[in-house]
Amino acid sequence: MNLFRNLLFWIVLALAGALVAQLLVQDPGYVLVRYGGNDYTTNVPKAILMTVALLAGLWLAWKVLSLPFAAVRRHRKKQARARLIDGLDALHQGHWSRAEKSLALAARSDDVAAIAHVGAAQAAAARGDGGASAQHLDALGNTYPTTRALAAAELALAEDRADDALSALDAPAAQPLPPRGLILRARALAALGRAGEAYGLLGALRQQQAYPAERLGRFEAQWAEAALREAADANVLADRWEALPKPLKSEPAAVAAYAERAAALRWEEAAAKSLEQALDTRWDESLAALYGRLPIGRLDVRRGNAERWLSAHPASPALLVTLAQLARAQGQWPQAEAYLHRALAQGANSDAWEELGHGFAEAGDDARARLSYANALRAARGEAASELPGRDLRQKIFDEAVVEERDEHGMPRLRG
């Protein structure tokens, strides 16, 4: 298509030239130039040819005269590119001083000034000279405001100065932010405890494809969890929870964040319901442990749910510890102790030993309380625990015996 257009253009131009030439041949015209008391006469075709020749001569003379200057400019550009390449390579290899020197020299060329100043600022910051780094960034001035904002924000985040990073990115001259600017702004907001605002940038980040979908999904989960924990009141917490996509509402980290924040805000029913729905949908040991650990009431209801889950997950150490915690809170220490021994036999960790210590201490059994607390420390360090006295073989066998778990098709489940 381009070839056809070019050919058509030259054909039309040739036809126009032929038409003009024919008109001039029929009537060559008369041209009179009077200058300094002298008269110069010629016809129109000759005048046109003389004018074209004069312009061509002037253009050729200009090219010849500017040739040395063009050569100097080309040499400077070539030198600047060489310094830029050498500086970036030195920056990549960690030769900070050499990188800064080469990039500072390269920045004298306007063609590579922006990237050279950014690299020099990074090199200066890497060798610990914050003043020199700031000078390189300031050299960008108002010519490259967005580039300056991105470089300043990245350096500030690397030094845990999220406030400075956000201030640089929010500068009016840097708007609108490119994809990398949105990423840095979201990171700064999350670091400042404003994960809710960072979560709100996910739509723009997806639209501009700032991150691969998998990595953006990880950030979505992290910012959602942090936003739930940062909710100032129950209304904000409810709004943020409802705004989450359905798959995220079943993620253990998000559910735990919502439940713990709801419990802290005295919204006990919401905290318990979120855990109950999540555990009914997909079993998770960490949520089962949290269900008994939350400082909320509803002991009878929670214990009933836990006993219902136990029939489906009889070998769950977290659930057995939860049942023990609920039983002890109801003043039923013998039942709580039995649950804890079963939990330890099924692989429970230091939480079960610590709960045993609390129960023995409340029951006045100081010797076994001290041994239980010591075992909690040993379990936390990965060491073998000391055996509690008073447990016979029949009790130990009962602790280790569990009802066989079966799936919805009646097939036995393998124990993890």
N, C-alpha and C positions, 0 to 999 in steps of 0.2 A: 504493500500500500504506500509506503514512504517513497519507493522508487517510482511508482506511477505519479505521485504528486510532484516529485522533483522533475520528472520528464515533462509533465504538463506545464510546469512553471517555465522551463527553458524554451519550450515550443512557443508559448504565448509571448515570452520576451523576444524571441527571434522574429516572430511575426510583427510585433510592435516596432522593432528596430527596422525591419524591412519597409514598413509603412512610412516611418519617419524619413528613411533614406530616399524613398521614392518621392516624397513631397519636396525634400531638399533638392533633388536632382531636377525636378520640374521647375522649381523656383529657388535658386541658391541663396537669394536674399542679399542684403548689403549691411555690413557692420562698419561703423566709423568710431574710432577711439581717438579723442583729442586730449593730449597731455603735454604740458610744457611748451605750448606753441606749435607742436607738431601734430599732424594728422596721420592716423594709421587706418587704412581701409582694407577690408577683406570680405569674404562671403561667410555665410553662417556655418557651413560644414567645416571650413578651415578654422573658424573661431572656436567651434566646439572641440576640434582636435587639439588646438593649441591650449585650451583651458584644461583638457584632460591631461595633456602632457605636462603642463605646469604643476597641476596637483600631484601627479605621480612623482615628479621630481622633488617637490616639497616633502612628500611622504617618505621617499627614499633618503633624502637628506636627514630627515628627522630620525629615521631608523639608524642611520650610520652614526649620527651624533649621540643617540641614546644607547648605542650598543655597549659601551663600557659600563654605563650605569646599570643596564639590565644584567650584564655579566656579574657585577658586584652583588646585585640583589639575589641572583640565582645562587651565587656562592654562599651568601649569608643564610639563605633558606636551607641549602644543603648542609651547612655547618650546624644550623639549629636542629635539623632533624637528626643529625648524627649525635649531637649532645643529648637530645631527648631520648634517643634509643639507648645510649650509654647510661644515662641517668636512671631510666626505668629498669634497665637490667641490673644496675647496682642496687637499686631499691629492692628489687625482687631477691637479690642475694644477701641483703642485709648490710651492705657497705653504706651506712647512713651518710657519713660526711662526704664521700665521693659522689653519692647520689644527689645530695643537696647542692653541691657545687656545680655539677653538670646541669642539673635541672634549672638552677638559678640563671646560668648563662643562656640556656635554651629559651628561657622565658623572655629574653630580650626581643625575640621574634614574635610579632603579633599572631602569626599563624598557629603557633603552638603554645602561646602564653598561658592559656587556661589550664591545660593538662600539666604543663611544666610547673606552674605555681602550686597546683594541688599536690603533685608528687614531691616537690621540695618541702611543702608544709608537713607531709607525712614523714619524710625523712628527718626533719628537724624534731618533730614530736617523738619519733622513735629513739632519737639520741637524747631525749629529755630536755630539749631547749624549747620551752613553750613560747618564749618571746619571739624567737626566730620563726616559729611556726605561725604565729599570729601575723607577723609581718608579711609572710608569703601570702597568707589568705587576704590580708588587707590590700595587697597589690592587685588583687582581682577587682577591687573597687566596685563601681556601679556597672562595669562593662559585662561582667559575668555574675550577676547576683545569685542565680539559681545554683551555679556550680560552686560558688563560695559557700552558700548555705548548706549544700550537701556535704562538702568537705569538712566544714566546721562542725556539723552535727555528728558526723562519723567519728571525728577525733574526740569530741566531747563524750560520746557514748563509750568509747574505748577507755576513757578515764573516769567513768561513772559520774559524769556531770550531765544528767538527763535534763535538768532545768535549762542549761545553756544550749543543749541540743534542740530542745523544743523552741526556745527563743529564736535561734537561728532559722529554723524551718518555718516559723510563723511570720517571718519578716515579709511585709507586703510586696517588696520587690522580687521575692523568690516565688511568688504565686503565678500560675498554678504549679503545684509540685508534680514532678515526673514520678513514675512508678517507684524509683529508688527513694525518692523523698517521702512517699507515703509509707514505705517500709520503715524508714528511720523514724518517722513521726509515731507510728504505731509502737515501735520498740521503746521510744522515749516515754510515751504515755503509760505503757505497761510498767516501766521502771519507776514511774512517779506514783504508782498506786491508782492509776486511772484506766484500768483494764477495760472498763465498760466503753470508754471512748475508743480504745484500740480495737475492741471487738466491732465497733460501728464502722471501722474502715475496711472490714473484710470485703464488702461489696465492691468497693473501688479497687481493691487489690486483685480480686478475681477478674473484674472487667478488664483491667490493664495487664493481666497475666504477670503480675510482679513476682510471683513464686510458682513453682510447680504445684499441682493440685495436692499431692501427698504432703508436701511440706506445709502448705497453707492449711491443710486439715489439722496438722499437729499444732500450729499456732492457734487455730480456732478453738481447739480443746483447751489449750493452756489459758488463753485469754478469757474463755467462758468460765473456767473454774475460778480464775482470779477475780473476775467481775462479780461472781456470786459471793465470794468471800468479802468483797469490798462494799457490798450493798449497805447503804446507810440506814435503811429502815425496811419494814416488811413490804411496803408497797413497791419500793424499788426492786427488792428481791423477787417479788412475784412477777413483776414486769419482765425482768431479765430471764427468769426461768421460763415464762411463757414464750419469750422470743427465741428460745433455743430450738434448733431443728429436732425432730423426733428422735433420730438415732443418737444424738448427743445426750438426750435425757435419760438414756439407759447406760451411759458410760459411768463406771464406778467413781472416777475422779469428780465428775460434775455432780453426780448424785450426792456424794459425800460432802462436797462443798456447800451444796444447797441445804442439806440436812443440818450440818454443823452451824451454818449461819442462821438458819431458822430457829434452831435450839437456843442460840445465843440471844436472839431477839424475842425469846419467850413464845415463839410460834410453834408450840410443841406438836400439835396435831399435824401440821404441814411437814415437820421434820420426820415424824414417824411414818406418815403416809408415803412420802417419797421413797423411803427405804423399803417399805413393804411392797410397793408396786415394782420397784427395781428388782427385788429379790424374787418376787413371783414371776417376773419376766425372764430374768437371767440370773442364775445363782453366782454369787461372788463372795469369797471368804472375807475380804476386807470390809464389805458392807455388812455382812453378818456380824462381824466383830463390833462394828460401829453401832449397830442396833442395840446392843446391850450396854455400850459405853456412854451413849448420849445422856446428858443430865436432864432428862425429861421424865414426866410421870407416866401415867397409863400403864402401870406395871402389870395389871391383870391381862389387859389386851395384848401387850407386847409378849408376855410369857405364853399366852395362848397361841399367838402366831409362831413363836419360836418352837413350841412343842409340835405344832402342825408341820413345820419345816423339817423337824428332826426325823419324822417318819420317812421323808424323802431323802434326807441327807444324814443318816445316823453316824457316819464317820467324820463329820465336819468338826474339827477342833475349835474353830472360831464360834460356831453355833453352840457347842457345849459350854464354852467359856461364857457366852452371852446368857445362856440359861442359868449358869451358876451365879452370875452377877445379878440377874433379876430375882432369883430365889433368895440370895443373901439380902437384897434390898427389901424383900418381903419378910425378913426375919426367919427364914427357913435354912439355917446353916447346914444341917445334915444332908439335905437334898443338894444344896450347892456344892458341898464337899464331894459328893458322889459324882456330880457332873464334872468337876474339875479333875478327879482321878481318871475318869473316862477320857477327858480331853487330852491329858498328858499321855495316856496310852495310845491315843490316835495321832500324836505328833505335835501337840500344842507347844508353844514356846514360853518365853519368860512371863507373858501376860497371865498364864494359868498359875504359875508359881507365885507371882505377886498377889493374885487374887486369893490363893490359898493362905498366904501370909496374912492378908487383911482379915480373912475369916477366922484363922486360929488366934490372932491377936484379939479380936472382938470376943472370942469364946474363952479367953484367958489362958490359952495353951501357948505360953511364951516360948517354950523350947521348940515346938514344931513351927511356930511363927518365924523364929529366927532362922531355922533351917530352910524354910520355904523362901524367905527373902534372899538367903545366900544362894539357893538354887536359881532364883530369878537372875541374879548377877552372873552366875556361871552359864546359864542358858543364853544370856545376852552376849556373852563372850565366846559362845560356841563350845564351852567345856561340858564335860559330863556332870550330871546332877547327882547329888547324894540321895540315897533311898530314904523315904520317910518311914519311921518305925510304926508298927501297929497294923500293917497291911499283910493279911495272910494270902496264901496261894489262891484260894477260892475267889477272893476279892480281885486279885490281879487278873485272873482269867476272865472274870466278869467285865472288868474295865476294857480288856482288849477285844471282847466279843461284841460284834455289831451285827445288826440285821443286814442281810445282803441287799444292796441297792440294785433296782431294776429300772430299765427305761420304759417308755410308753408302750413298747412292744413286748414287754415281759422278759427281755434279755438282761442278764446280769451286767452291771457296770463294772469296769475295771477301776480299782482304786488308784488315785494318783500318788 
